[in-house]
Amino acid sequence: MSVGRTYAKALYSAAEDIVKRPADLDLIETQLDTFVSLLKQSTDLRNALTNPAIDSQSRVGIIEKVGAKAGFSPLTIKFLLLLTSKDRLSSLQDIADAFASIRLEETGGTLGLVTSADPLEQNDLDQLSRAFTQKVGKKVAFRTSVDSSLLAGVKVTLNGVTYDGTLRSQLQQLRDRLVYGSKAEAPGSVK
């Protein structure tokens, strides 16, 4: 089990003991994602929390202030303080992803990844989720990432299988057919 999954499982177990509604778990997941975004957007915050020259008391104060200003739950703030004290904030993205995955697994669902050339609209993401839920027969939710090198389209990875509907992939297939012929396979191609 990865470090991220271990911490996520511990957070999920603690949250299950404390929360009264599934929406509270949604809130914790959202708060983790929010803090990940804050760390990505603010170099000053990231440096203040990861710089060994900053004493732990100052880091605690920073987490508490940011958490309070963002309206984080006490559990989320305590968890972020734990990660800071254990020097694991660099794993927060993995922990947030694992937390979302564990939540879905506990309800019989699965978490996938959608990579697109441009950010997806929520409506498009919901349609993909419904389509894959129908395809695999269980609830599917997606994390998203953007990769401008894909040109257009989406690449979906679910349960270790990648469904590549990107323009880059389609152009590569066309190139392979032109270079190697319609019957011949390109070296290294996947069936």
C-alpha positions in Angstrom: 0.0 0.0 0.0 1.4 3.4 -0.9 2.1 6.1 1.6 -0.7 8.2 0.1 -3.2 5.4 0.4 -2.2 4.6 3.9 -2.8 8.2 5.1 -6.0 8.4 3.0 -7.3 5.2 4.6 -6.5 6.6 8.1 -8.3 9.8 7.3 -11.3 7.9 5.9 -11.5 5.7 9.0 -11.3 8.8 11.3 -13.9 10.6 9.2 -16.3 7.6 9.3 -16.2 7.6 13.1 -16.9 11.4 13.3 -19.2 12.3 10.4 -22.9 12.0 10.5 -23.8 12.4 6.8 -22.1 11.4 3.5 -22.0 15.1 2.6 -19.5 15.5 5.4 -17.2 13.1 3.5 -17.8 15.2 0.4 -16.7 18.2 2.4 -13.5 16.6 3.5 -12.7 15.5 0.0 -13.4 19.0 -1.3 -11.2 20.6 1.4 -8.3 18.3 0.6 -8.6 19.3 -3.1 -8.8 23.0 -2.1 -5.6 22.8 -0.1 -3.9 20.9 -3.0 -4.9 23.8 -5.3 -3.7 26.4 -2.7 -0.3 24.7 -2.5 0.0 24.6 -6.3 -1.1 28.2 -6.8 0.9 29.8 -3.9 4.6 29.4 -4.0 4.9 31.4 -0.8 2.5 29.0 1.0 4.3 25.9 -0.4 7.7 27.3 0.7 6.5 28.3 4.1 5.1 24.8 4.8 8.0 22.8 3.3 11.0 24.9 4.2 13.0 23.2 7.0 14.2 26.7 8.1 10.6 27.5 9.2 10.0 26.2 12.7 7.1 23.8 13.3 5.2 26.3 15.5 5.0 28.7 12.6 3.9 26.0 10.2 1.1 25.0 12.7 0.0 28.7 12.8 0.0 28.9 9.0 -2.1 25.7 8.6 -4.6 26.9 11.3 -5.0 30.3 9.7 -5.4 29.0 6.2 -7.8 26.3 7.4 -9.9 28.8 9.3 -10.0 31.3 6.5 -11.0 28.6 4.0 -13.6 27.2 6.5 -12.0 23.8 6.8 -13.4 21.3 9.3 -11.4 20.6 12.5 -10.7 17.1 11.2 -9.2 18.4 7.9 -7.1 21.0 9.8 -5.8 18.3 12.2 -5.0 16.0 9.3 -3.1 18.8 7.5 -1.2 19.4 10.7 -0.3 15.7 10.9 0.9 15.7 7.4 3.0 18.8 8.1 4.5 17.3 11.2 5.4 14.1 9.4 6.8 16.1 6.4 4.2 14.5 4.1 2.6 17.6 2.5 4.4 16.7 -0.7 2.1 13.6 -0.9 -1.1 15.5 -0.5 -2.2 15.1 -4.1 -1.8 11.3 -3.9 -3.6 11.3 -0.5 -6.5 13.3 -1.9 -6.8 11.0 -4.9 -6.6 7.9 -2.7 -9.2 9.4 -0.3 -11.6 9.8 -3.3 -10.9 6.3 -4.5 -11.4 4.7 -1.1 -14.8 6.5 -0.7 -15.9 5.2 -4.1 -14.7 1.7 -3.4 -16.6 1.6 0.0 -19.8 2.2 -2.0 -19.0 -0.2 -4.7 -17.7 2.4 -7.2 -14.4 3.1 -8.9 -12.3 6.2 -9.6 -10.9 6.9 -13.0 -8.8 9.5 -14.6 -9.8 11.7 -17.5 -7.0 13.5 -19.3 -8.0 16.2 -21.9 -6.3 18.8 -24.0 -8.4 21.6 -22.3 -10.3 21.6 -19.0 -13.6 19.8 -19.2 -16.9 21.3 -18.4 -18.8 19.7 -15.5 -21.6 18.6 -17.9 -19.1 16.7 -20.1 -17.5 15.0 -17.1 -21.0 14.0 -15.8 -21.8 12.5 -19.2 -18.5 10.5 -19.2 -19.3 9.3 -15.7 -22.8 8.1 -16.7 -21.5 6.4 -19.8 -18.7 4.5 -18.0 -21.0 3.7 -15.1 -23.3 2.0 -17.6 -20.3 0.3 -19.3 -18.8 -1.2 -16.2 -21.9 -1.7 -14.2 -20.8 0.3 -11.1 -20.6 3.9 -10.2 -17.7 5.7 -11.8 -16.3 9.1 -10.8 -13.3 10.8 -12.4 -10.4 12.9 -11.5 -9.3 15.2 -14.2 -6.0 16.4 -15.6 -5.0 18.6 -18.6 -2.3 17.7 -21.1 -2.2 20.2 -24.0 0.0 17.8 -26.0 -3.1 15.7 -26.7 -4.4 18.3 -29.1 -8.1 17.4 -28.6 -10.3 14.7 -27.3 -10.0 12.7 -24.0 -8.1 9.8 -22.6 -9.8 7.8 -19.9 -8.0 5.4 -17.6 -10.2 3.2 -15.5 -9.2 0.1 -13.6 -5.8 0.0 -15.4 -7.4 0.2 -18.9 -6.9 3.3 -21.1 -9.5 4.3 -23.6 -7.7 6.8 -25.9 -10.0 9.1 -27.9 -7.5 11.9 -28.4 -6.7 13.5 -31.7 -3.0 12.8 -31.1 -3.7 9.0 -30.8 -5.9 9.1 -33.9 -3.3 10.9 -35.9 -0.7 8.4 -34.8 -3.0 5.5 -35.9 -3.5 7.2 -39.3 0.3 7.7 -39.6 0.9 4.1 -38.8 -1.6 2.9 -41.4 0.0 5.2 -44.1 3.5 4.1 -43.2 3.0 0.4 -42.5 -0.1 -0.2 -44.6 -3.6 -1.1 -43.5 -2.8 -4.8 -42.7 0.7 -4.3 -41.3 1.2 -3.4 -37.7 3.5 -0.7 -36.6 6.4 -1.8 -34.4 5.4 -1.5 -30.7 1.7 -1.0 -31.5 -0.9 -2.3 -29.1 -3.8 -4.5 -30.3 
